[in-house]
Amino acid sequence: MFRPVPVTVRFRGVPLWLMAAVFLSLALLLSFLLLLSLQQDQRLLQDFSKDGSVPTKHFAALWQSRRDLVLVALLVFVAAAGAIGAVIAFLHYDSARRTLEAVKGLARNILESIPTGILTLNQSGIITAVNPAAEVVLTRSSGDLLGCAYESVFAPGDVIRHVLDTALRMQEHVRQQDLPYQGRDRESRTIRVTTAELTGDDGLSAGIILQAQDVTDWLALEQRLRVAEKLSALHTLSAGVAHELRNPLSAVDLNLHLLEDELARQAGLREDADHYIRILNAECRRMSAILDTFMKFAGPGSHGLHEVDVPSVIDYIMSLMRFEADERSIRLEHLVEDGLPPVLGDETQISQVLVNVMANSFHAMQSGGRCRVEARCRRGNGQEWVDITVSDTGSGIKNEDIAHLFEPFYTTKSEGSGLGLAIAYRIMHDHGGTIHVSSEYGQGTIVLLQFPAETGQLRSVTVTA
């Protein structure tokens, strides 16, 4: 499965020259011993020849000496062959060990480098491997996971435990399934989980493998892209509809006024006719206001971009919304960090965003409450940002509604048009900023507006009306 780059062994040629050297040494040793034996026999024969006769027992001793010499030579040869075999076996073992360590190191490095969380379990449910990405996703250290049964790590009701139970006991695996997950940090996130059977070298099941990836940011980005696509498609439609309706509406409004004046001059208006004409005039004004909203949402317009002083804008909005807040028994609070840098944009547009957001907060606090506006500077992604946070103690937003907040014409209020936050989203996008909403139903809502700070560097900003 893992094939490391072949490593050249330092003494790869040792067996060949070692065997040649050993056999040459043995040959030299045996030759030397034979020479010594022959010389010794020759001296013995010379000594016996001086006496005139050679005893027969001395020949037997000489042959025994030769046999002993051959036996010693054979023993030396066997010992040398064993030594050569041991050296060869050791070299093969060392090469196999190096290859195994290289394979294990490669597998370990691959496992640790994979950005997706990997968790493996054996057939008994014991966790056998964890990579660093899994520690981050599951908010647990490897020391708390390795060697432990998954039932003791993940509490009953935990989505990871349910997935592992299903895969290990029922042999039912999931593929790319997004699940809500809350780790030890108590932060709600979305993780994408996949399980598969883990097979051993014999081809049989050796457990299961789980892949987990935090896709919270990905899903948020996909949602923003979907909203942006819908806004882009509606820009042209809204502009066309508003333009086509404004002309006949203006004609209707004008002719209603002329009809009212004509009837008043001739014989006076009856009470019921006057009532009907007032209703028609009111509806024309309401339709005109709706068309103005459409034009603000869709019609691009040129505005002079300049440095906007955020504290001044917040002070103005607070004074503007103060009267309505008092009527609704809402306590307004604001906190602005000292030395806040300006942002580049249109002051009217930024004010409109704050008004729309605060108006939604007011509607969420029917029985009164607190609305707090904070502004501070932070640094991220290589630049400075001005963050404006609007928080309230209202009824909050349901989870199924948060995903649709910035969609045009989507509203949970009976009297709402569903364009307030859509317009705010577009203004923030045109200013190079972002808008994020977090809420817990029944506990209030927090809206975060992020503007890139003006640092004197050229930056492309398109502001639309």
Steps between C-alpha positions, in 0.01 A plus 500: 500500500780740592813477287786711633787618285762221493792576729847381401651297785844625592658151496277348236795306344623355831379137447694450173841622605451366852441149370795530260722624782387226740548221245840639402596517867384144553696382198813676626445365852452143380803528271705634789383220732571237237849636446565498873367145522715383208811662645432342835450158344816543297702578815354199677584271209855636487542432872368146461716433191815568704407212730453270201137402556159679529252353752158422359321685782657822383324466161166468679581813699587685183169401336311601815674836487392540137140411585503747787634763264224433249239506780630833627494633146139386459406659832666822400319487164161439669566782747599733217191402299282559806661837557442593136137387525453700820646811338277456193194442720585807706538714189168378362336561838649849518379577148151368578492700825603816318233443236237434766596815692488698177151364423382572854648849488340570163162377621533704819598815311213456254254448785623807687506718188145423383283808571199276562455346844571123498390262776545122482343235722558126523225241511470539877433872473842605629640816341830408335603812306429873517653775289543867605209615281267264688617647831399847377164394355400286799659743755670208673868416534650177373581404859128501579417289194773246426452162662152589632166352406294748305206449739711641783613800295176609334198539725161347417317726258822629344470497119848346464405215729180439304693489172761261645229278649325477165820423311653252746194307610258530210758527218315807369733775384438867426655704222552877505228553760483841667423481870464766771775451757582662831845423640649563837525871420116507489515668159239380252652399168423285199726205419496284188537131588586193292549145627647198321609145577866457589646179357814318611775331299290186480216688335271455799341780699732643763275780621371830363646833399326832559569825314380824656541852366379833638296660219337780699687773313449325165124482547489865606695594188269290281201672657649843432568399140141380454367824643734701278380310193137563590570868561682529171210341312248724673694822437405507133147373558427751776637791302293406195180449698542825692573694183204358309254556785607850597380666180141363503482552875599864460231536233238342727597726790489811283161414351357425843593849614351651183179297544472609862540866407249470211234336713552754777450790256187360337267400777709404799606152598264268668633358825537146369673617179741714703577194716573286195729762348693534827551123504624505142742783577630318808554180305681689226733651759558157652581351161737789434677429830531133404650597166748727679606202708542294184715770348718518810545126480565474127589828340873584496595858559820696532595633841804690608718274711666659796633415842210430732543568870333200662451655848315796346273265301422295811424815704264618227320165477465481878336843512279408203378175656469636853137610465380165365702315767330702776159423354579128506661510848836398354824607667760617250868459579810560294873462550755627249870423528731801514712572195270312262630536140262625228353283225472584132146513369173689500372626833135477396536140394675399823233681702232309311661170596502593869140625487381176334681282752383699802143509367502119491632495857219730612235279338646198682450672839123547518505525880809717526860402556852619427670583170876551515725632224878449528777603264859391522807452282674170437763362267446192285581363154787746468297819551307703755124460541235705674246270666158635594293265717125545556365270772152479650309304763207423274327179401788379286486318167420137432777290348299428187449873442863609538599342169241714314554835673667674206273360231283768339130497598558248778356630826350364822308824566146544371568862406853453368610518138797265536738749338655670804776250566538426129578868443734500800679193361551665165628824653749308715614301196543819296711651779729195506361393836298211639195456720455203735197409713511268798197431716352260749125480492357669805838640609562794264697571183846634416571663164865562409586756231861492380641790298857516368670799663633783284880491525588736217557218249303486177208263526226417251156573644173513309206658679150469358181675586 
